[in-house]
Each structure stands twice: as C-alpha cells, then as structure tokens.
Amino acid sequence: MKLTKNKIPLFVVFGLSFIVGLILLIVPFTSQMPDGLEKVSKHTVGFIKKDDFKSSVDVLLPGYTVPAIKHKFDTKRYAGIIGVLVVFGITVFVGYLLKKRRKNS
C-alpha cells in the first residue's frame, strides 16, 4: 500500500484509534502485583521503602492514575490514553521541527 498525502490523516486516525482500543481492552487484564524489579528491590535487597519515593513535586499522573477520577478501574485506562496522546503530540512536534529544519538547510 502506497501512503499518499491524502491517506496520511486516515492512517493516523486509524492507528491512534487502534492503540486506544488496545488500551481499553488490555488494561483490565494487567496485574495489580508489583513488577519484577520492584518485587526484588522490596523483598530481596530491601532498599525500597514507601517513604523513599515521595515526590518532591506534584506529578500529573501519580502511579499511572488520574486523580480526578475516583473509580480505580477507569483511571488507569485514561492514564494510558493520555500517555499515548502525549507521546503522539511530542512525536508530531519533533517531526514538524525536523521538517522545518530540513527546509531551512
């Protein structure tokens, strides 16, 4: 399939909706257990303590959650979607800067 300028917006919309759909389907099946690194650092080595990781600044999505949403099931989904949109926005911005830089050279 040849990707022409006319098809790029459709490709982007399809790609983003596919990723958001995956997030909505997969997040309910993610484990609530800590990951391997966290488990080893907490139980085996013992250097991780809850007080060690208190943030000195307020974070936007603490613990991969959206604080404004009370239902725990939905908050991780929304955090995932926000993360995808932020990464997409940064990618588009960097692409724009690179394209602008290439035109100027």
C-alpha positions in Angstrom: 0.0 0.0 0.0 1.4 3.3 -1.0 0.9 6.0 1.6 0.0 9.3 -0.2 -0.6 12.7 1.4 -4.4 12.1 1.1 -4.2 8.9 3.1 -1.9 10.1 6.0 -4.6 11.6 8.2 -6.7 8.4 7.8 -3.7 6.3 8.6 -3.0 8.4 11.8 -6.7 8.3 12.9 -6.8 4.5 12.4 -3.5 4.0 14.2 -4.5 6.1 17.2 -7.9 4.5 17.5 -6.3 1.1 17.2 -3.9 1.9 20.1 -6.7 3.4 22.2 -8.8 0.3 21.6 -5.9 -1.9 22.7 -5.6 0.1 25.9 -9.3 -0.2 26.6 -9.2 -3.9 26.1 -5.8 -4.8 27.8 -5.7 -2.6 30.9 -8.4 -4.6 32.8 -6.2 -7.7 32.5 -3.0 -6.1 33.8 -1.6 -7.4 37.0 -2.0 -5.5 40.3 1.1 -7.2 41.6 4.4 -5.3 41.5 6.7 -5.9 38.6 9.9 -7.9 39.0 12.3 -5.1 39.7 10.0 -3.6 42.4 9.5 -7.1 44.0 13.2 -7.8 44.1 14.1 -4.4 45.5 11.4 -4.6 48.1 11.8 -8.2 49.4 15.2 -9.4 48.4 17.5 -6.4 48.7 15.3 -4.3 50.9 16.4 -0.9 49.7 12.9 0.3 48.6 10.7 1.9 51.1 7.5 3.8 50.5 8.9 7.0 52.0 11.9 6.9 49.7 9.7 7.6 46.7 7.6 10.5 47.8 7.8 13.1 45.0 9.2 16.5 45.8 7.0 18.0 43.1 3.4 17.3 42.2 3.2 14.9 39.3 0.4 14.9 36.7 -0.4 11.2 36.7 0.8 9.7 40.0 1.1 5.9 39.9 -0.4 5.8 36.4 -3.7 7.1 37.6 -5.8 10.2 37.0 -6.5 11.7 40.4 -9.7 13.4 39.3 -11.3 10.0 38.5 -12.5 8.1 41.6 -13.2 4.7 40.0 -9.9 2.7 40.1 -10.9 0.6 37.0 -11.2 3.6 34.7 -8.4 5.8 36.0 -5.6 3.5 34.5 -7.3 3.4 31.2 -7.5 7.2 31.0 -3.9 7.5 32.1 -2.9 5.1 29.3 -4.9 7.1 26.7 -3.4 10.4 28.0 0.1 8.9 27.7 -0.5 7.8 24.1 -1.8 11.2 23.1 1.2 13.0 24.8 3.7 10.7 23.1 1.9 11.2 19.8 1.9 15.0 20.3 5.6 15.1 21.1 6.3 12.9 18.0 4.3 15.2 15.7 6.1 18.3 17.2 9.6 16.8 16.7 8.6 15.8 13.2 7.5 19.4 12.5 10.7 20.8 13.8 12.8 18.4 11.8 10.8 19.2 8.6 11.2 22.9 9.3 15.0 22.4 9.9 15.3 20.4 6.6 13.6 23.2 4.6 15.9 25.9 6.0 19.1 24.0 5.1 
